Amino acid sequence: MTVITRQGTLEDIPAIFELVKELAIYERALNQVSNTPEKMARDYKDKLYDFFVAEHDSKIVGLCLYYFRYSTWKGKRLYMEDIIVTESMRGNGIGKILFDATVAAAKQTGCTGMLWQVLDWNTSAVGFYRKYGTNFDNEWINCSLDF
């Protein structure tokens, strides 16, 4: 199977939004998605995030969306918001390809590391990240404000 990984483009946003919705369904939270392809396009043009896509047979089957943040203790860090592989293509190494591309991007842009979140019940994802020697933090509490 041939999979092509490349930097995403504005034209990819409708396809990646479908992957976002697929992830929300998987996480039993579709009703929490308030983003739209139009908002994503605006924010992409404003350089708020970037992304890689994985293609198979000219169809986008995977996504890794990330952005940069700054830590007063560590400096520039890459935050991986989501890595998504469409359900029918899982188990083919696409997640690894996208993750490795993101790690490479973090290193190439001078980041001191990467951060992301994973749901504790998503055992397949936790197992995937363990293979990389990931540090799992049980000390910090996630906080958010919605507007």
Backbone bond lengths (Angstrom), bond angles and torsions (degrees), N, CA, C in turn:
res aa  C-N    CA-C-N  psi(-1)  N-CA   C-N-CA  omega(-1)  CA-C   N-CA-C  phi
1 M - - - 1.443 - - 1.527 108.80 -
2 T 1.311 115.70 132.14 1.450 121.45 179.55 1.522 109.59 -100.36
3 V 1.323 115.54 124.03 1.457 122.18 176.72 1.523 107.32 -123.28
4 I 1.310 115.48 130.27 1.462 121.68 177.76 1.524 107.97 -106.71
5 T 1.311 116.37 128.60 1.460 121.66 174.95 1.512 107.50 -109.49
6 R 1.315 115.57 133.82 1.459 120.28 -179.25 1.516 109.92 -150.47
7 Q 1.328 115.02 164.28 1.458 120.65 174.05 1.519 108.25 -65.13
8 G 1.312 116.96 139.36 1.453 120.80 179.93 1.521 111.95 -73.23
9 T 1.324 114.97 163.23 1.462 122.07 178.88 1.524 109.19 -131.83
10 L 1.311 115.51 167.03 1.460 121.99 177.43 1.532 110.99 -55.25
11 E 1.317 116.47 -38.14 1.465 121.01 -178.50 1.535 112.71 -66.73
12 D 1.331 117.14 -18.62 1.465 121.38 -179.30 1.525 113.31 -81.88
13 I 1.308 117.42 -11.73 1.466 119.96 -171.28 1.528 113.87 -59.60
14 P 1.329 121.47 -43.14 1.468 117.62 177.31 1.537 112.80 -58.08
15 A 1.319 117.03 -39.45 1.474 120.34 -179.99 1.525 111.38 -69.88
16 I 1.329 117.33 -39.96 1.464 117.88 -179.25 1.523 110.64 -72.05
17 F 1.326 117.30 -28.98 1.467 118.74 176.69 1.528 110.59 -64.56
18 E 1.308 117.29 -33.43 1.470 120.02 175.42 1.527 110.45 -64.07
19 L 1.329 117.23 -37.64 1.462 120.40 175.83 1.525 110.93 -66.62
20 V 1.324 117.45 -38.49 1.459 121.59 177.11 1.534 109.52 -59.11
21 K 1.319 116.38 -45.56 1.469 119.57 178.97 1.525 111.04 -64.68
22 E 1.331 116.83 -37.91 1.464 119.95 178.02 1.531 110.50 -62.23
23 L 1.328 116.54 -41.29 1.462 120.10 177.06 1.528 110.66 -63.37
24 A 1.318 116.81 -43.42 1.464 120.61 179.96 1.533 110.93 -61.19
25 I 1.305 117.17 -38.21 1.473 120.80 176.32 1.524 109.59 -64.94
26 Y 1.326 117.22 -44.93 1.464 122.17 178.81 1.526 110.89 -59.12
27 E 1.334 116.32 -39.03 1.458 121.10 -178.82 1.530 112.47 -87.60
28 R 1.325 116.13 8.40 1.459 123.04 177.87 1.529 112.07 58.25
29 A 1.329 115.63 43.10 1.463 119.50 -174.86 1.528 113.03 -143.59
30 L 1.314 117.78 30.15 1.468 119.90 -178.26 1.530 111.30 -58.14
31 N 1.311 116.90 -33.82 1.473 119.94 -179.52 1.522 112.45 -66.36
32 Q 1.325 118.66 -11.85 1.461 121.75 179.53 1.537 112.84 -91.34
33 V 1.327 117.37 -7.39 1.466 120.54 -179.86 1.525 108.98 -79.25
34 S 1.332 115.73 112.33 1.463 120.14 176.59 1.527 111.39 -112.38
35 N 1.320 116.74 -4.19 1.454 120.76 177.82 1.523 109.56 -71.98
36 T 1.323 115.74 163.58 1.466 121.71 177.71 1.520 108.06 -138.64
37 P 1.326 117.34 161.38 1.469 119.05 174.78 1.533 111.99 -59.02
38 E 1.319 117.04 -34.25 1.455 120.51 179.98 1.538 111.17 -65.66
39 K 1.335 116.59 -44.04 1.472 120.32 177.18 1.523 110.58 -65.21
40 M 1.331 115.86 -39.95 1.459 119.02 178.76 1.525 110.91 -62.81
41 A 1.340 116.65 -40.40 1.469 120.43 179.04 1.532 110.36 -64.03
42 R 1.314 116.90 -44.41 1.472 120.76 178.63 1.528 110.32 -59.73
43 D 1.320 116.55 -46.85 1.460 120.79 -176.91 1.526 111.78 -69.89
44 Y 1.321 116.62 -31.87 1.466 120.26 175.97 1.535 109.93 -66.62
45 K 1.329 116.00 -43.56 1.467 120.01 177.76 1.526 110.91 -61.83
46 D 1.327 116.95 -32.73 1.467 121.86 178.09 1.528 112.44 -82.06
47 K 1.331 116.29 4.11 1.473 123.41 176.61 1.531 113.33 61.38
48 L 1.335 115.37 35.97 1.463 119.39 177.21 1.521 112.27 -78.85
49 Y 1.310 117.28 -20.91 1.459 122.12 179.00 1.514 109.82 -154.11
50 D 1.313 114.97 169.10 1.453 121.75 173.70 1.525 106.65 -140.13
51 F 1.309 117.38 173.52 1.454 118.59 -177.99 1.526 111.74 -162.25
52 F 1.311 113.83 156.65 1.460 122.93 170.22 1.511 107.62 -108.58
53 V 1.317 115.92 148.63 1.462 120.90 171.08 1.521 109.03 -123.00
54 A 1.314 114.11 153.67 1.462 121.86 172.48 1.520 106.88 -114.69
55 E 1.338 115.37 131.55 1.463 120.68 -179.45 1.528 110.39 -118.57
56 H 1.305 113.99 140.99 1.461 121.42 172.38 1.521 106.49 -134.09
57 D 1.327 116.88 128.07 1.466 121.88 -176.43 1.530 111.43 52.10
58 S 1.331 116.35 42.86 1.467 124.33 177.59 1.529 113.49 63.91
59 K 1.324 117.64 18.57 1.462 121.96 177.89 1.524 108.62 -119.28
60 I 1.331 116.81 135.34 1.461 121.08 177.69 1.517 109.25 -72.05
61 V 1.333 114.57 120.63 1.466 120.74 -177.41 1.526 111.93 -119.88
62 G 1.329 117.13 -2.67 1.457 120.41 -179.67 1.508 111.44 -155.83
63 L 1.320 114.76 157.12 1.452 122.74 -176.57 1.515 109.49 -147.98
64 C 1.308 116.46 140.78 1.459 122.03 165.86 1.518 106.70 -132.25
65 L 1.330 116.81 112.33 1.452 123.04 -178.38 1.521 108.51 -104.49
66 Y 1.334 116.28 133.56 1.459 121.15 -176.39 1.521 111.03 -145.70
67 Y 1.320 114.92 165.96 1.453 121.85 173.20 1.522 107.91 -152.34
68 F 1.304 115.71 171.72 1.458 120.42 -178.35 1.523 109.90 -103.30
69 R 1.305 114.99 143.34 1.457 121.95 175.08 1.516 107.68 -132.39
70 Y 1.308 115.78 171.86 1.447 118.98 -177.44 1.525 109.97 -128.29
71 S 1.313 115.81 130.95 1.456 122.87 178.05 1.521 108.97 -107.85
72 T 1.316 116.66 131.04 1.464 118.86 177.41 1.518 111.06 -65.72
73 W 1.313 117.68 -22.99 1.466 120.86 179.58 1.515 112.81 -91.78
74 K 1.338 117.60 -33.37 1.468 120.92 -171.60 1.524 114.92 -114.90
75 G 1.334 118.11 -16.33 1.461 120.49 -176.99 1.517 111.77 89.00
76 K 1.316 115.63 -148.89 1.468 121.92 -175.59 1.527 110.39 -68.51
77 R 1.335 115.53 129.20 1.463 122.13 -179.52 1.531 108.54 -131.53
78 L 1.300 116.62 147.63 1.458 121.23 173.37 1.518 107.50 -96.02
79 Y 1.327 116.47 128.95 1.456 121.18 176.01 1.524 108.11 -106.22
80 M 1.317 115.91 118.30 1.463 121.51 178.31 1.529 107.30 -89.39
81 E 1.311 115.87 107.88 1.462 121.10 -177.38 1.526 111.33 -72.34
82 D 1.310 116.56 -50.14 1.467 120.34 -178.89 1.514 110.43 -150.04
83 I 1.297 114.53 142.70 1.462 121.64 166.39 1.526 104.53 -124.35
84 I 1.322 115.58 122.92 1.462 121.17 -173.16 1.521 109.27 -133.22
85 V 1.312 115.82 131.87 1.458 121.71 171.28 1.523 106.29 -124.54
86 T 1.315 115.76 129.34 1.459 119.45 -179.17 1.534 109.70 -56.22
87 E 1.313 115.58 142.73 1.460 121.44 -171.11 1.529 113.66 -52.44
88 S 1.310 117.44 -41.56 1.472 120.20 -176.68 1.526 112.95 -68.03
89 M 1.342 117.46 -15.24 1.466 120.65 -177.38 1.526 113.23 -108.88
90 R 1.321 117.19 0.42 1.469 119.83 179.65 1.519 109.70 -65.25
91 G 1.325 115.38 149.05 1.459 121.02 179.51 1.516 113.80 88.97
92 N 1.322 117.54 5.32 1.465 121.94 -179.74 1.525 113.43 -106.95
93 G 1.321 117.43 10.89 1.461 120.46 178.20 1.518 114.82 84.38
94 I 1.321 117.64 7.07 1.468 120.38 -177.44 1.525 110.69 -69.48
95 G 1.316 117.50 -39.45 1.456 120.50 177.07 1.517 111.56 -59.05
96 K 1.315 116.38 -41.61 1.465 121.04 178.79 1.526 110.73 -63.86
97 I 1.314 116.75 -42.99 1.465 120.88 179.25 1.529 110.16 -60.91
98 L 1.328 117.26 -45.61 1.460 121.06 179.66 1.524 111.57 -66.66
99 F 1.328 116.62 -42.40 1.463 120.52 179.89 1.520 110.35 -63.45
100 D 1.330 116.67 -45.44 1.464 120.38 179.41 1.530 111.70 -62.25
101 A 1.332 117.50 -38.11 1.466 120.69 177.28 1.526 110.41 -64.55
102 T 1.313 116.73 -36.42 1.462 121.04 -179.66 1.522 110.88 -71.88
103 V 1.317 117.31 -41.08 1.466 121.01 175.08 1.529 109.32 -59.02
104 A 1.321 116.78 -45.04 1.468 121.03 179.56 1.525 110.51 -61.82
105 A 1.340 117.85 -41.64 1.462 121.04 178.68 1.522 110.83 -63.15
106 A 1.326 117.04 -39.86 1.468 120.37 178.45 1.525 110.52 -61.81
107 K 1.312 115.84 -44.78 1.468 119.67 -179.78 1.523 111.29 -66.67
108 Q 1.334 116.89 -42.82 1.469 121.26 -177.58 1.521 112.70 -66.47
109 T 1.326 117.47 -25.14 1.466 120.34 -178.33 1.523 111.91 -99.53
110 G 1.330 117.31 13.02 1.453 121.24 173.77 1.513 115.88 79.10
111 C 1.315 117.66 21.20 1.459 120.47 178.55 1.535 110.06 -73.68
112 T 1.315 115.10 151.19 1.465 120.97 177.03 1.521 111.48 -91.24
113 G 1.320 117.46 -3.76 1.463 121.56 178.47 1.513 111.20 166.82
114 M 1.343 114.36 -177.04 1.461 122.78 -179.94 1.520 109.02 -127.19
115 L 1.308 114.18 152.73 1.462 121.22 174.89 1.515 109.02 -135.38
116 W 1.319 116.13 155.03 1.454 122.27 174.34 1.512 107.74 -167.93
117 Q 1.318 116.04 175.56 1.451 122.35 176.72 1.512 109.01 -122.36
118 V 1.314 115.29 153.94 1.457 121.02 174.54 1.526 107.40 -142.68
119 L 1.311 116.19 137.54 1.464 120.10 178.08 1.525 109.90 -67.58
120 D 1.316 116.40 136.63 1.471 119.50 -175.85 1.523 112.93 -63.64
121 W 1.328 118.07 -25.15 1.466 119.90 179.63 1.531 112.90 -84.15
122 N 1.332 118.03 -8.58 1.462 121.47 -179.35 1.531 108.83 -85.69
123 T 1.323 115.01 75.39 1.465 120.67 -172.51 1.522 112.95 -63.82
124 S 1.313 117.92 -31.41 1.471 118.33 178.78 1.529 110.15 -67.44
125 A 1.325 117.85 -40.13 1.461 120.68 177.98 1.525 110.91 -68.36
126 V 1.323 117.14 -42.06 1.466 120.46 178.35 1.526 109.54 -59.80
127 G 1.322 116.91 -44.38 1.462 120.72 177.77 1.516 112.42 -62.45
128 F 1.323 116.56 -40.13 1.465 121.47 177.21 1.525 110.10 -59.22
129 Y 1.329 117.86 -48.92 1.463 121.52 -177.67 1.527 112.16 -68.59
130 R 1.309 118.21 -30.66 1.475 121.35 177.70 1.536 110.76 -59.48
131 K 1.318 117.18 -33.48 1.463 121.32 -179.20 1.529 111.97 -61.99
132 Y 1.319 116.74 -21.95 1.458 121.59 -179.69 1.531 112.35 -93.71
133 G 1.315 117.20 1.43 1.455 120.10 -177.57 1.526 112.31 74.86
134 T 1.314 116.15 31.10 1.457 122.20 -178.29 1.524 111.42 -62.19
135 N 1.325 115.59 141.31 1.463 121.86 172.22 1.519 107.98 -89.61
136 F 1.318 116.95 121.58 1.462 121.80 176.84 1.526 108.06 -98.48
137 D 1.312 116.81 127.14 1.457 122.35 -173.39 1.528 110.18 -103.93
138 N 1.309 116.71 115.92 1.461 121.02 176.69 1.521 111.90 -100.86
139 E 1.324 117.15 4.33 1.455 121.38 -175.34 1.529 113.01 -90.20
140 W 1.346 117.37 -39.88 1.445 121.62 -174.43 1.522 110.44 -85.68
141 I 1.306 116.25 143.94 1.464 123.04 177.84 1.514 107.88 -104.69
142 N 1.323 117.32 129.65 1.459 120.72 176.35 1.524 109.63 -70.62
143 C 1.317 115.87 135.16 1.460 121.74 179.28 1.523 108.34 -130.28
144 S 1.318 116.01 150.84 1.471 119.39 176.66 1.519 110.26 -156.71
145 L 1.306 115.05 157.75 1.457 124.28 170.10 1.508 106.36 -125.71
146 D 1.311 118.03 133.67 1.452 122.04 175.09 1.525 108.75 -107.27
147 F 1.324 115.66 138.43 1.462 120.90 179.04 1.506 110.51 -119.98
